[in-house]
Amino acid sequence: MAKDLLDRLSDKFLVGDDCWEWIAAKSYGYGVLSDGYRTRRAHRLLYEIMVGPIPPGLQLDHLCRNRACVRPDHLE
């Protein structure tokens, strides 16, 4: 299922030499998407698909300082 979701999202970001830039809808510079019920931050969703769950109460930090970046290894 995660691979199918990742395939569906792949046209919403550009893989560059460094960052993976979200090119679809944004809010305050962060990529966002809706599943029909709620709006999600794109970097959090990609992280959960490719790395695993984010513990409750924790926030991801963009090491690259690019809010539109969804590359999991740029997040901690």
PyMOL CGO cylinders between C-alpha atoms (Angstrom):
from pymol import cmd
from pymol.cgo import CYLINDER

trace = [
    CYLINDER, 0.00, 0.00, 0.00, 2.79, 2.46, 0.88, 0.3, 1, 1, 1, 1, 1, 1,
    CYLINDER, 2.79, 2.46, 0.88, 4.40, 1.97, -2.54, 0.3, 1, 1, 1, 1, 1, 1,
    CYLINDER, 4.40, 1.97, -2.54, 1.05, 2.65, -4.26, 0.3, 1, 1, 1, 1, 1, 1,
    CYLINDER, 1.05, 2.65, -4.26, 0.60, 5.84, -2.26, 0.3, 1, 1, 1, 1, 1, 1,
    CYLINDER, 0.60, 5.84, -2.26, 4.17, 6.91, -2.97, 0.3, 1, 1, 1, 1, 1, 1,
    CYLINDER, 4.17, 6.91, -2.97, 3.60, 6.31, -6.70, 0.3, 1, 1, 1, 1, 1, 1,
    CYLINDER, 3.60, 6.31, -6.70, 0.48, 8.50, -6.59, 0.3, 1, 1, 1, 1, 1, 1,
    CYLINDER, 0.48, 8.50, -6.59, 2.38, 11.28, -4.82, 0.3, 1, 1, 1, 1, 1, 1,
    CYLINDER, 2.38, 11.28, -4.82, 5.49, 11.18, -7.02, 0.3, 1, 1, 1, 1, 1, 1,
    CYLINDER, 5.49, 11.18, -7.02, 4.12, 13.75, -9.49, 0.3, 1, 1, 1, 1, 1, 1,
    CYLINDER, 4.12, 13.75, -9.49, 3.66, 16.26, -6.65, 0.3, 1, 1, 1, 1, 1, 1,
    CYLINDER, 3.66, 16.26, -6.65, 7.37, 16.71, -5.90, 0.3, 1, 1, 1, 1, 1, 1,
    CYLINDER, 7.37, 16.71, -5.90, 10.55, 17.15, -7.92, 0.3, 1, 1, 1, 1, 1, 1,
    CYLINDER, 10.55, 17.15, -7.92, 13.61, 15.13, -6.99, 0.3, 1, 1, 1, 1, 1, 1,
    CYLINDER, 13.61, 15.13, -6.99, 16.58, 17.45, -7.28, 0.3, 1, 1, 1, 1, 1, 1,
    CYLINDER, 16.58, 17.45, -7.28, 20.27, 17.08, -6.55, 0.3, 1, 1, 1, 1, 1, 1,
    CYLINDER, 20.27, 17.08, -6.55, 19.58, 17.94, -2.93, 0.3, 1, 1, 1, 1, 1, 1,
    CYLINDER, 19.58, 17.94, -2.93, 15.98, 18.58, -1.81, 0.3, 1, 1, 1, 1, 1, 1,
    CYLINDER, 15.98, 18.58, -1.81, 12.80, 16.89, -2.99, 0.3, 1, 1, 1, 1, 1, 1,
    CYLINDER, 12.80, 16.89, -2.99, 10.71, 20.01, -3.62, 0.3, 1, 1, 1, 1, 1, 1,
    CYLINDER, 10.71, 20.01, -3.62, 6.92, 19.79, -3.13, 0.3, 1, 1, 1, 1, 1, 1,
    CYLINDER, 6.92, 19.79, -3.13, 5.31, 21.49, -6.13, 0.3, 1, 1, 1, 1, 1, 1,
    CYLINDER, 5.31, 21.49, -6.13, 1.63, 20.95, -5.34, 0.3, 1, 1, 1, 1, 1, 1,
    CYLINDER, 1.63, 20.95, -5.34, -0.47, 22.87, -2.77, 0.3, 1, 1, 1, 1, 1, 1,
    CYLINDER, -0.47, 22.87, -2.77, 1.37, 24.67, 0.03, 0.3, 1, 1, 1, 1, 1, 1,
    CYLINDER, 1.37, 24.67, 0.03, 0.48, 26.41, 3.26, 0.3, 1, 1, 1, 1, 1, 1,
    CYLINDER, 0.48, 26.41, 3.26, 3.03, 28.69, 4.95, 0.3, 1, 1, 1, 1, 1, 1,
    CYLINDER, 3.03, 28.69, 4.95, 5.67, 27.16, 2.66, 0.3, 1, 1, 1, 1, 1, 1,
    CYLINDER, 5.67, 27.16, 2.66, 4.93, 23.56, 3.70, 0.3, 1, 1, 1, 1, 1, 1,
    CYLINDER, 4.93, 23.56, 3.70, 3.53, 21.08, 1.19, 0.3, 1, 1, 1, 1, 1, 1,
    CYLINDER, 3.53, 21.08, 1.19, -0.01, 20.00, 2.04, 0.3, 1, 1, 1, 1, 1, 1,
    CYLINDER, -0.01, 20.00, 2.04, -2.49, 17.49, 0.73, 0.3, 1, 1, 1, 1, 1, 1,
    CYLINDER, -2.49, 17.49, 0.73, -5.96, 16.34, 1.67, 0.3, 1, 1, 1, 1, 1, 1,
    CYLINDER, -5.96, 16.34, 1.67, -7.26, 12.79, 1.91, 0.3, 1, 1, 1, 1, 1, 1,
    CYLINDER, -7.26, 12.79, 1.91, -10.83, 14.06, 1.74, 0.3, 1, 1, 1, 1, 1, 1,
    CYLINDER, -10.83, 14.06, 1.74, -11.24, 14.14, 5.49, 0.3, 1, 1, 1, 1, 1, 1,
    CYLINDER, -11.24, 14.14, 5.49, -8.28, 16.16, 6.74, 0.3, 1, 1, 1, 1, 1, 1,
    CYLINDER, -8.28, 16.16, 6.74, -5.30, 18.14, 5.50, 0.3, 1, 1, 1, 1, 1, 1,
    CYLINDER, -5.30, 18.14, 5.50, -1.86, 16.60, 6.04, 0.3, 1, 1, 1, 1, 1, 1,
    CYLINDER, -1.86, 16.60, 6.04, 1.61, 18.08, 5.79, 0.3, 1, 1, 1, 1, 1, 1,
    CYLINDER, 1.61, 18.08, 5.79, 3.37, 16.39, 2.89, 0.3, 1, 1, 1, 1, 1, 1,
    CYLINDER, 3.37, 16.39, 2.89, 6.76, 16.04, 4.61, 0.3, 1, 1, 1, 1, 1, 1,
    CYLINDER, 6.76, 16.04, 4.61, 5.16, 14.18, 7.54, 0.3, 1, 1, 1, 1, 1, 1,
    CYLINDER, 5.16, 14.18, 7.54, 3.27, 11.82, 5.22, 0.3, 1, 1, 1, 1, 1, 1,
    CYLINDER, 3.27, 11.82, 5.22, 6.36, 11.03, 3.12, 0.3, 1, 1, 1, 1, 1, 1,
    CYLINDER, 6.36, 11.03, 3.12, 8.41, 10.47, 6.27, 0.3, 1, 1, 1, 1, 1, 1,
    CYLINDER, 8.41, 10.47, 6.27, 5.81, 8.04, 7.63, 0.3, 1, 1, 1, 1, 1, 1,
    CYLINDER, 5.81, 8.04, 7.63, 5.65, 6.14, 4.33, 0.3, 1, 1, 1, 1, 1, 1,
    CYLINDER, 5.65, 6.14, 4.33, 9.41, 5.83, 3.87, 0.3, 1, 1, 1, 1, 1, 1,
    CYLINDER, 9.41, 5.83, 3.87, 10.78, 5.75, 7.44, 0.3, 1, 1, 1, 1, 1, 1,
    CYLINDER, 10.78, 5.75, 7.44, 7.98, 4.90, 9.85, 0.3, 1, 1, 1, 1, 1, 1,
    CYLINDER, 7.98, 4.90, 9.85, 5.61, 6.47, 12.34, 0.3, 1, 1, 1, 1, 1, 1,
    CYLINDER, 5.61, 6.47, 12.34, 6.37, 9.75, 14.05, 0.3, 1, 1, 1, 1, 1, 1,
    CYLINDER, 6.37, 9.75, 14.05, 5.95, 9.39, 17.82, 0.3, 1, 1, 1, 1, 1, 1,
    CYLINDER, 5.95, 9.39, 17.82, 3.02, 11.42, 19.18, 0.3, 1, 1, 1, 1, 1, 1,
    CYLINDER, 3.02, 11.42, 19.18, 3.92, 14.93, 20.26, 0.3, 1, 1, 1, 1, 1, 1,
    CYLINDER, 3.92, 14.93, 20.26, 7.14, 15.10, 18.23, 0.3, 1, 1, 1, 1, 1, 1,
    CYLINDER, 7.14, 15.10, 18.23, 7.80, 17.46, 15.32, 0.3, 1, 1, 1, 1, 1, 1,
    CYLINDER, 7.80, 17.46, 15.32, 10.04, 16.94, 12.33, 0.3, 1, 1, 1, 1, 1, 1,
    CYLINDER, 10.04, 16.94, 12.33, 12.83, 19.44, 11.73, 0.3, 1, 1, 1, 1, 1, 1,
    CYLINDER, 12.83, 19.44, 11.73, 13.92, 20.29, 8.18, 0.3, 1, 1, 1, 1, 1, 1,
    CYLINDER, 13.92, 20.29, 8.18, 17.72, 20.05, 8.35, 0.3, 1, 1, 1, 1, 1, 1,
    CYLINDER, 17.72, 20.05, 8.35, 17.92, 21.75, 4.94, 0.3, 1, 1, 1, 1, 1, 1,
    CYLINDER, 17.92, 21.75, 4.94, 15.73, 24.65, 6.19, 0.3, 1, 1, 1, 1, 1, 1,
    CYLINDER, 15.73, 24.65, 6.19, 13.50, 24.26, 3.10, 0.3, 1, 1, 1, 1, 1, 1,
    CYLINDER, 13.50, 24.26, 3.10, 9.86, 23.96, 4.25, 0.3, 1, 1, 1, 1, 1, 1,
    CYLINDER, 9.86, 23.96, 4.25, 8.80, 22.54, 0.87, 0.3, 1, 1, 1, 1, 1, 1,
    CYLINDER, 8.80, 22.54, 0.87, 11.33, 19.68, 1.08, 0.3, 1, 1, 1, 1, 1, 1,
    CYLINDER, 11.33, 19.68, 1.08, 9.82, 16.20, 1.55, 0.3, 1, 1, 1, 1, 1, 1,
    CYLINDER, 9.82, 16.20, 1.55, 13.07, 14.22, 1.39, 0.3, 1, 1, 1, 1, 1, 1,
    CYLINDER, 13.07, 14.22, 1.39, 13.03, 11.91, 4.46, 0.3, 1, 1, 1, 1, 1, 1,
    CYLINDER, 13.03, 11.91, 4.46, 16.77, 12.08, 5.14, 0.3, 1, 1, 1, 1, 1, 1,
    CYLINDER, 16.77, 12.08, 5.14, 16.49, 15.89, 5.36, 0.3, 1, 1, 1, 1, 1, 1,
    CYLINDER, 16.49, 15.89, 5.36, 14.12, 15.47, 8.32, 0.3, 1, 1, 1, 1, 1, 1,
    CYLINDER, 14.12, 15.47, 8.32, 14.85, 14.56, 11.91, 0.3, 1, 1, 1, 1, 1, 1,
]
cmd.load_cgo(trace, "trace")
